[in-house]
Amino acid sequence: MLQTIRERAQGWIAWAIVILISIPFALWGIQSYLGMGGEPIAATVNGVKIPARELDQRVQERRFELRKRLGTAYDPATFDDQRLRAEVLETLIQEALLTDVVKRLGLHVSDQEVQMQILSDPAFISEGRFDKETYERLLRFQGLTPAMYEAQLREKMSATQLIRAVSSSELVTRAELDAYKRLMGQRREISYLRLPLADYRREEPIDEARITAYYGSNRARFQTPEQVKLDYLMLDIDSLSSKVEVSEEDLRQLYESDRARFVQPERREVRHLLLKVEEGADEAKAQAVLDEIQAIRARIQAGESFEELAKTLSQDPGSAAKGGSLGVIESGIMVPAFDQAAFALKVGELSEPVRTPFGYHLIEVTKILPSETKPFEEVREQLRTELAKQRAEGLFYDLAERLANISYESRDSLDPAAEALGLTVQHSDWIGREGGSEGVLSHPKVLAAAFSEDVLVGGHNSELIEPERDQLQAIVLRVAEHREASVKPLDEVRDEIVAAIRDEQARAAAKSAAEALAERLRDGSDWSAIGEGLKPESPGLVDRQNTAVPAGVLDAAFKLPVPTAGGVSVGTAILDDGDVVVVRLSKVEDGEVKVNAEDNTDGFSAESFILTQIMGRQAYINVIEDMKSRAKIERKALRGRDEAL
C-alpha cells in the first residue's frame, strides 16, 4: 500500500497538494514574524515587554495581600480595579527600570551570595537543613529549573543592591537633625467643632432625572464582576494521609526501631535552699556565705525542718515560698554543678553545699521517678499519624506528577485524571477575579490560572498549580461556567443611589456650613461670638501622637500655617465617618532641641537614624522618577478582562 502511494505521489498532482498544504503554514509563519496574535502586552519599558498576563497575576496577588491584611474588613468594592491595576503596573515598570539600570551599571551578585540566599530559604529546609530534593521539586511544580530560578533570584538581589546603595547614600547634617526634632516634637494649641453628617441629611424625595444621571455616571460602581464556576481536582497531604493504610505490624516495627524516642528518663522531685554570692565577690565574702550555709545544714541535720528554713532563709524568690521546692526535674535542666549533685543523692539525703553561679545551695531529693518506656498502646495513634503522613508524602509526589501529565494529555476534561487517580472532581460556586471564599480558591496563583487565556477562553485544563511552596497541596482546574461582567439594572440599585445622593447632599451642606463658620473665625471671632449653641472641643496643646483627638483633626491641625502673632489659623476637614470638622489653631510650640552625647552628625542617634531612612527613601523615589523621565515607556490600556469583553 505504501509503495502504491509512493508511486502515485508524483507529478503535477503531488506538487499541487504540496503547494496547497504549504500556503497555510507559510501564512502562519509570516503572521508569527509580524507579531499578529501574540500575547497581550501591558507596557513596554525601553523595549522590554511586560505581559498583560503578568499584570493580571500581580493584581490578583495584591488583592490576596489586601484580603489577608484586612481580614473580615476587606471589601472588594472599596478597591477600584482600574486604580489597583495602575498601581501594580507602576510597580512592574519600576522593576523593569531597575533591572535595566542594574544591567547597564554592571552590578553583580556573586554565586556564593545567591547560594547562601537559597540555602537559608525556609521553603527549602527539611529537618533543619537545606534539602536539594525539596528545592528541585518545588521549582518543578512552578515550571522552573534551578538555573531559571537562580537567574531570577540573582536579578532581584542585584536590584536590591541598587536600592540599598541609593537609600544609604544620604547623610544627616546637624541643621537637618535639629529641624527634624523641632518639627516632630512640635505641639499645637487647637480647638475644633464637629458637624455630624446626620444633622444635614434630608429625607425629601430625589428627582428621577438626578437618579438616572447618577446611575449613568457611576455604572462601574454597580457592575457585577466577571465570574466563573470551576471544576477542579485537589491533592493535599491531609486527605492522602487519611487514605493510607497502616498495618499493626508496621506500627510495631516502627515502635521497636524507634523505642528510644519513647523512653522517659529518670526524674527527681527536688528542693533547695540558696544563699547568694554576689557576682565578683572576693574569697572572704564567699567564705562567709559558705560558713552561713554550713550552719544552716547543721540545723537541718539536727532535726529542724528543711521546708521551714527554706521559707525563711532561702534567697531564691521563686522557690522560697514553696519551701524550696523546684518540682520535678530531668537531668540536664539545671546548671551542671547542681544537676550532678541532685542526681547523685538518695531520697531524703541532704547534699553538701553546692557552689553555682547563683551562690551556695543545699539540695534534697524528696522523690525519685525511675526511667520508663511509654507502652506501645499509648503511642499507637501517634505512630499511625506519623507513618501515614510519611507514606502520603511519597504518594503525593507520585500522584502530582501523574495528575500533571494526564490532565495535560486530556486537556478538555478532568474525568480521565480523576478516574485514573481515584480523585473526585470538585465544584466551586461563582468566583470573581478578587477571589472566592477563604481557602485555596482565593489564592492568586489559582485565580490567575482560572482567568488565564488558555483556561478561560481556550477551555483547557490548567497546569498543575502548587499555591504555596512549603505546603504539600496541588490543584488542576478548568472553567465549568463563565459569566460576563454586567451592570445591575437601575431598579435593583435605586435605593442605593438615593442613599448615596442624600449622603452627597448632606456632605455638601455640612461642608458649606463648616466653611461659613471657618470664615467667621478667620475674621478674629471666637467660638462664643459665632454661635450660642456651639460646643467645640478644646484639647489645648497636642502633639502628633495624640490619641485623644480624631486622626482627621490632627492631620488638619498640623497642615495649617503657623498663625501670626495674636491671630489664628482655621481650616476644615472631613473625618472618616463623614462628619465635617472646623479646626482652629491658636498657637504653635516647636519641639525642644537637646544636644547630648548620642546626637552627632554621623547619624547614630535614634532621630538621625529615622531621618536618614526618610531621606534615603525619598532619594530612591527621586531616582526612580528620574529613570522614568529618561526611559521610553509605553503604557497600554489598563482595562481588565471584565471591561474589555
C-alpha positions, 0 to 999 in steps of 0.5 A, spaced: 500 500 500 505 504 501 509 503 495 502 504 491 502 511 494 509 512 493 508 511 486 502 515 485 505 521 489 508 524 483 507 529 478 503 535 477 498 532 482 503 531 488 506 538 487 499 541 487 497 538 494 504 540 496 503 547 494 496 547 497 498 544 504 504 549 504 500 556 503 497 555 510 503 554 514 507 559 510 501 564 512 502 562 519 509 563 519 509 570 516 503 572 521 508 569 527 514 574 524 509 580 524 507 579 531 499 578 529 496 574 535 501 574 540 500 575 547 497 581 550 502 586 552 501 591 558 507 596 557 513 596 554 519 599 558 525 601 553 523 595 549 522 590 554 515 587 554 511 586 560 505 581 559 498 583 560 498 576 563 503 578 568 499 584 570 493 580 571 497 575 576 500 581 580 493 584 581 490 578 583 496 577 588 495 584 591 488 583 592 490 576 596 495 581 600 489 586 601 484 580 603 489 577 608 491 584 611 484 586 612 481 580 614 473 580 615 474 588 613 476 587 606 471 589 601 472 588 594 468 594 592 472 599 596 478 597 591 477 600 584 480 595 579 482 600 574 486 604 580 489 597 583 491 595 576 495 602 575 498 601 581 501 594 580 503 596 573 507 602 576 510 597 580 512 592 574 515 598 570 519 600 576 522 593 576 523 593 569 527 600 570 531 597 575 533 591 572 535 595 566 539 600 570 542 594 574 544 591 567 547 597 564 551 599 571 554 592 571 552 590 578 553 583 580 551 578 585 556 573 586 554 565 586 556 564 593 551 570 595 545 567 591 547 560 594 547 562 601 540 566 599 537 559 597 540 555 602 537 559 608 530 559 604 525 556 609 521 553 603 527 549 602 529 546 609 527 539 611 529 537 618 533 543 619 537 543 613 537 545 606 534 539 602 536 539 594 530 534 593 525 539 596 528 545 592 528 541 585 521 539 586 518 545 588 521 549 582 518 543 578 511 544 580 512 552 578 515 550 571 522 552 573 529 549 573 534 551 578 538 555 573 531 559 571 530 560 578 537 562 580 537 567 574 531 570 577 533 570 584 540 573 582 536 579 578 532 581 584 538 581 589 542 585 584 536 590 584 536 590 591 543 592 591 541 598 587 536 600 592 540 599 598 546 603 595 541 609 593 537 609 600 544 609 604 547 614 600 544 620 604 547 623 610 544 627 616 547 634 617 546 637 624 541 643 621 537 637 618 537 633 625 535 639 629 529 641 624 527 634 624 526 634 632 523 641 632 518 639 627 516 632 630 516 634 637 512 640 635 505 641 639 499 645 637 494 649 641 487 647 637 480 647 638 475 644 633 467 643 632 464 637 629 458 637 624 455 630 624 453 628 617 446 626 620 444 633 622 444 635 614 441 629 611 434 630 608 429 625 607 425 629 601 424 625 595 430 625 589 428 627 582 428 621 577 432 625 572 438 626 578 437 618 579 438 616 572 444 621 571 447 618 577 446 611 575 449 613 568 455 616 571 457 611 576 455 604 572 462 601 574 460 602 581 454 597 580 457 592 575 457 585 577 464 582 576 466 577 571 465 570 574 466 563 573 464 556 576 470 551 576 471 544 576 477 542 579 481 536 582 485 537 589 491 533 592 493 535 599 497 531 604 491 531 609 486 527 605 492 522 602 494 521 609 487 519 611 487 514 605 493 510 607 493 504 610 497 502 616 498 495 618 499 493 626 505 490 624 508 496 621 506 500 627 510 495 631 516 495 627 516 502 627 515 502 635 521 497 636 526 501 631 524 507 634 523 505 642 528 510 644 524 516 642 519 513 647 523 512 653 522 517 659 528 518 663 529 518 670 526 524 674 527 527 681 522 531 685 527 536 688 528 542 693 533 547 695 535 552 699 540 558 696 544 563 699 547 568 694 554 570 692 554 576 689 557 576 682 565 578 683 565 577 690 572 576 693 574 569 697 572 572 704 565 574 702 564 567 699 567 564 705 562 567 709 556 565 705 559 558 705 560 558 713 552 561 713 550 555 709 554 550 713 550 552 719 544 552 716 545 544 714 547 543 721 540 545 723 537 541 718 541 535 720 539 536 727 532 535 726 529 542 724 525 542 718 528 543 711 521 546 708 521 551 714 528 554 713 527 554 706 521 559 707 525 563 711 532 563 709 532 561 702 534 567 697 531 564 691 524 568 690 521 563 686 522 557 690 522 560 697 515 560 698 514 553 696 519 551 701 524 550 696 521 546 692 523 546 684 518 540 682 520 535 678 526 535 674 530 531 668 537 531 668 540 536 664 535 542 666 539 545 671 546 548 671 551 542 671 554 543 678 547 542 681 544 537 676 550 532 678 549 533 685 541 532 685 542 526 681 547 523 685 543 523 692 538 518 695 531 520 697 531 524 703 539 525 703 541 532 704 547 534 699 553 538 701 553 545 699 553 546 692 557 552 689 553 555 682 553 561 679 547 563 683 551 562 690 551 556 695 545 551 695 543 545 699 539 540 695 534 534 697 531 529 693 524 528 696 522 523 690 525 519 685 521 517 678 525 511 675 526 511 667 520 508 663 518 506 656 511 509 654 507 502 652 506 501 645 498 502 646 499 509 648 503 511 642 499 507 637 495 513 634 501 517 634 505 512 630 499 511 625 499 519 624 506 519 623 507 513 618 501 515 614 503 522 613 510 519 611 507 514 606 502 520 603 508 524 602 511 519 597 504 518 594 503 525 593 509 526 589 507 520 585 500 522 584 502 530 582 506 528 577 501 523 574 495 528 575 500 533 571 501 529 565 494 526 564 490 532 565 495 535 560 494 529 555 486 530 556 486 537 556 478 538 555 476 534 561 478 532 568 474 525 568 480 521 565 485 524 571 480 523 576 478 516 574 485 514 573 487 517 580 481 515 584 480 523 585 473 526 585 472 532 581 470 538 585 465 544 584 466 551 586 460 556 586 461 563 582 468 566 583 470 573 581 477 575 579 478 578 587 477 571 589 472 566 592 471 564 599 477 563 604 481 557 602 485 555 596 480 558 591 482 565 593 489 564 592 492 568 586 496 563 583 489 559 582 485 565 580 490 567 575 490 560 572 482 560 572 482 567 568 488 565 564 487 565 556 488 558 555 483 556 561 478 561 560 477 562 553 481 556 550 477 551 555 483 547 557 485 544 563 490 548 567 497 546 569 498 543 575 498 549 580 502 548 587 499 555 591 504 555 596 511 552 596 512 549 603 505 546 603 504 539 600 497 541 596 496 541 588 490 543 584 488 542 576 482 546 574 478 548 568 472 553 567 465 549 568 461 556 567 463 563 565 459 569 566 460 576 563 461 582 567 454 586 567 451 592 570 445 591 575 439 594 572 437 601 575 431 598 579 435 593 583 440 599 585 435 605 586 435 605 593 442 605 593 443 611 589 438 615 593 442 613 599 448 615 596 445 622 593 442 624 600 449 622 603 452 627 597 447 632 599 448 632 606 456 632 605 455 638 601 451 642 606 455 640 612 461 642 608 458 649 606 456 650 613 463 648 616 466 653 611 461 659 613 463 658 620 471 657 618 470 664 615 467 667 621 473 665 625 478 667 620 475 674 621 478 674 629 471 671 632 471 666 637 467 660 638 462 664 643 461 670 638 459 665 632 454 661 635 450 660 642 449 653 641 456 651 639 460 646 643 467 645 640 472 641 643 478 644 646 484 639 647 489 645 648 496 643 646 497 636 642 502 633 639 502 628 633 501 622 637 495 624 640 490 619 641 485 623 644 483 627 638 480 624 631 486 622 626 482 627 621 483 633 626 490 632 627 492 631 620 488 638 619 491 641 625 498 640 623 497 642 615 495 649 617 500 655 617 503 657 623 498 663 625 501 670 626 502 673 632 495 674 636 491 671 630 489 664 628 489 659 623 482 655 621 481 650 616 476 644 615 476 637 614 472 631 613 473 625 618 472 618 616 465 617 618 463 623 614 462 628 619 465 635 617 470 638 622 472 646 623 479 646 626 482 652 629 489 653 631 491 658 636 498 657 637 504 653 635 510 650 640 516 647 636 519 641 639 525 642 644 532 641 641 537 637 646 544 636 644 547 630 648 552 625 647 548 620 642 546 626 637 552 627 632 552 628 625 554 621 623 547 619 624 547 614 630 542 617 634 535 614 634 532 621 630 538 621 625 537 614 624 529 615 622 531 621 618 536 618 614 531 612 612 526 618 610 531 621 606 534 615 603 527 613 601 525 619 598 532 619 594 530 612 591 523 615 589 527 621 586 531 616 582 526 612 580 522 618 577 528 620 574 529 613 570 522 614 568 523 621 565 529 618 561 526 611 559 521 610 553 515 607 556 509 605 553 503 604 557 497 600 554 490 600 556 489 598 563 482 595 562 481 588 565 478 582 562 471 584 565 471 591 561 474 589 555 469 583 553 
